[in-house]
Amino acid sequence: MTSKKGFTLVEMVVTIAIILILTSTSTIVVSDMLNRTRSAEAQVQEHIDMYEVAKSQVDGQLPAGYAPPTGTTAPSSAATGLPTSPTATTATPTTTVTPTTAATPTTTATPTTTATPTTTATPTTTAPVGNSITVGTYTTPAITGIPEAFPNTTTATSKGWGEYEYNAVFTIPKASHDQYVAIYLPPGTINLIEWYSCKLEAFDASTNIAVISVAAHNDEPAIRVDYSGAEKDWSDTRVYDVAPK
């Protein structure tokens, strides 16, 4: 005996649900397309209406019996009955202003007097003949060889620390004010350094002259000399002038 099987209730419900979902989806899509079609149709109709209105306005302004031209020649104003545009007229100046007179200066200012210096300042004193150097307002006496030692001064020389070096210690008259001391050095002197109780003010190797300054109440300044000559010439070192600073 053969039994017949049919759809169960669940299968029927699922099938119907699927059909309803598909139907609703299709309905929404079709409805949207119809709405877009109607909107486009309305826009086209609106443009057609606007065209008809514009055409009727233009036709109302044309004269009766007007026919559009068939050729390429533009219709004349007589045929169309439209107003004729005015012809442009260009204004042309008839008079040109020309200057007839140019202002010309008749007088030129010319200097008649030139300032010329008539007097030249000439120094009234002549520099001393011989070798000397100047420090501030003090100028050493001019010398042409080994000068005489200044009165009441002495010089003592001794071997220095270096191979080409000697020391010179002087005695000078003591004073209550600062003093300039002019020193003669033997040829071959390279340089000198203040050593004790003095300050080097100037040194000229070409003239073998140095000037030191000594403080008040000091009477024994000393210097250190860089020397490349013979030791026997150390004794030529001497003070040859002392002056207030």
C-alpha positions in Angstrom: 0.0 0.0 0.0 1.5 3.3 -1.1 1.2 6.5 1.1 1.0 10.0 -0.4 3.1 12.8 1.1 2.1 16.5 0.8 3.7 19.8 1.9 3.8 20.4 5.6 2.4 23.5 7.2 5.9 24.9 7.9 6.9 24.5 4.3 3.8 26.2 3.1 4.4 29.1 5.5 8.0 29.6 4.4 7.1 29.5 0.7 4.4 32.0 1.1 6.7 34.3 3.2 9.4 34.2 0.4 6.8 35.0 -2.2 5.5 37.9 -0.2 9.1 39.3 0.4 9.9 39.1 -3.3 6.6 40.7 -4.3 7.0 43.6 -1.9 10.6 44.2 -3.1 9.5 44.2 -6.7 6.6 46.5 -5.9 9.0 49.0 -4.2 11.4 49.0 -7.2 8.7 49.3 -9.8 7.0 52.1 -7.8 10.3 54.0 -7.6 10.9 53.6 -11.4 7.3 54.8 -12.1 7.8 57.9 -9.9 11.0 58.8 -11.7 9.4 58.4 -15.0 6.5 60.6 -14.1 8.9 63.3 -12.7 10.9 63.2 -16.0 7.7 63.4 -18.0 6.6 66.4 -16.0 9.9 68.2 -16.5 9.7 67.6 -20.3 6.2 68.9 -20.4 7.2 72.0 -18.4 9.9 72.8 -21.0 7.5 72.3 -23.8 5.0 74.7 -22.2 7.8 77.3 -21.7 8.8 77.0 -25.3 5.2 77.5 -26.4 4.8 80.6 -24.3 8.1 82.1 -25.6 7.1 81.3 -29.2 3.7 82.9 -28.8 5.4 86.1 -27.4 7.7 86.3 -30.3 5.0 85.7 -32.8 2.9 88.5 -31.3 5.7 91.0 -31.9 6.1 90.2 -35.7 4.0 92.2 -38.2 1.0 90.6 -39.9 1.9 88.5 -43.0 5.6 88.1 -42.0 7.2 85.0 -43.5 10.6 83.6 -42.4 13.3 84.1 -45.0 14.2 81.0 -47.1 17.7 82.1 -48.1 20.9 83.0 -46.2 20.5 86.7 -46.6 19.5 88.6 -43.4 16.1 90.3 -43.8 16.2 94.1 -44.2 14.5 96.4 -41.8 11.9 97.3 -44.4 10.9 93.7 -44.8 10.7 92.9 -41.1 9.2 96.1 -40.0 11.7 96.3 -37.1 13.3 99.6 -36.2 16.5 100.5 -37.9 19.6 100.9 -35.6 21.1 104.4 -35.7 24.4 105.0 -37.5 27.3 105.8 -35.3 29.0 109.2 -35.8 32.6 109.8 -34.7 33.4 113.3 -33.4 36.6 114.6 -35.0 38.5 117.4 -33.4 39.2 120.3 -35.8 41.6 122.3 -33.8 45.0 121.4 -32.3 46.5 123.5 -29.6 50.2 124.2 -30.4 52.4 126.0 -28.0 54.1 129.0 -29.7 56.4 130.2 -27.0 59.0 128.3 -25.0 60.2 129.8 -21.7 64.0 130.3 -22.0 66.1 131.4 -19.2 68.0 134.6 -20.1 70.4 134.8 -17.2 72.8 132.2 -15.8 74.2 132.6 -12.4 78.0 132.5 -12.6 80.2 132.7 -9.5 82.6 135.6 -9.9 84.8 134.9 -6.9 86.8 131.8 -6.0 87.9 131.3 -2.5 91.7 130.7 -2.6 93.7 130.1 0.6 96.4 132.7 0.8 98.2 131.4 3.9 99.7 127.9 4.5 100.3 126.8 8.0 104.0 126.0 8.3 105.5 124.4 11.4 107.8 126.8 13.2 109.9 124.1 15.0 112.2 121.7 13.3 112.6 118.1 14.5 116.0 117.5 16.2 118.7 116.1 14.0 119.6 112.5 14.7 117.7 109.5 16.2 114.9 110.0 18.7 111.5 108.6 19.5 108.4 110.2 21.0 106.1 108.9 23.7 103.0 111.1 24.4 104.4 114.6 24.9 107.9 113.4 25.6 110.6 113.2 22.9 114.0 111.8 23.6 117.1 113.8 22.8 118.5 113.2 19.3 121.6 111.0 19.2 123.9 110.0 16.4 126.1 107.4 18.3 126.6 106.2 21.8 125.4 109.0 24.0 126.8 110.2 27.3 125.3 108.7 30.4 122.8 111.0 32.2 124.2 112.7 35.3 123.8 110.7 38.6 122.8 107.5 36.8 124.5 104.1 36.7 124.0 100.9 34.7 124.9 97.3 35.8 124.5 94.4 33.4 124.5 90.6 34.0 123.8 87.4 32.3 120.1 86.6 31.9 118.3 83.3 32.0 118.4 82.6 28.2 121.4 82.2 26.0 120.7 85.5 24.2 119.6 87.5 27.1 121.1 89.9 29.7 119.7 92.0 32.5 120.3 95.7 33.1 119.7 97.4 36.4 119.8 101.2 36.6 120.0 103.8 39.3 118.4 107.2 38.5 117.7 110.3 40.6 114.8 109.7 42.9 111.8 112.0 42.4 108.4 112.7 43.9 106.7 112.3 40.5 106.7 109.7 37.7 109.5 110.0 35.2 110.4 109.0 31.6 113.8 107.3 31.3 115.5 107.2 27.9 117.8 104.2 27.5 120.4 103.5 24.8 120.9 99.8 23.9 123.7 98.3 21.9 123.2 97.2 18.2 121.8 93.7 18.1 119.1 94.3 20.6 116.0 92.3 19.6 113.5 93.1 22.3 113.3 94.1 25.9 110.9 93.4 28.7 110.3 95.6 31.8 111.6 93.5 34.7 111.4 95.5 37.9 109.7 98.8 39.0 109.1 100.2 35.5 106.9 100.1 32.4 108.1 99.8 28.8 106.6 102.7 26.8 108.4 102.3 23.5 111.3 100.5 21.8 112.8 101.2 18.3 115.3 98.5 17.2 116.4 100.7 14.2 117.6 103.5 16.6 118.5 101.3 19.6 116.4 103.5 21.8 113.9 102.5 24.5 111.7 104.6 26.8 110.5 103.3 30.1 108.3 105.0 32.7 109.3 104.9 36.4 106.9 105.5 39.3 107.6 108.3 41.9 110.2 107.6 44.6 111.6 104.7 42.6 115.3 105.0 41.6 116.3 101.4 40.6 114.4 100.2 37.6 115.5 97.0 35.8 114.9 95.5 32.3 115.6 92.2 30.6 117.1 92.4 27.1 116.9 89.9 24.3 120.3 90.4 22.6 122.1 88.8 19.6 125.3 90.7 19.8 128.6 90.3 21.7 128.7 90.3 25.5 131.4 92.9 25.5 128.9 95.4 24.2 126.6 95.1 27.1 128.4 97.9 28.8 127.1 100.3 26.1 123.7 100.1 27.7 123.0 103.3 29.6 120.4 105.9 30.7 121.0 109.1 28.7 117.9 111.2 29.6 115.4 111.5 32.5 112.4 113.7 32.3 109.1 114.3 34.3 106.2 112.3 33.0 
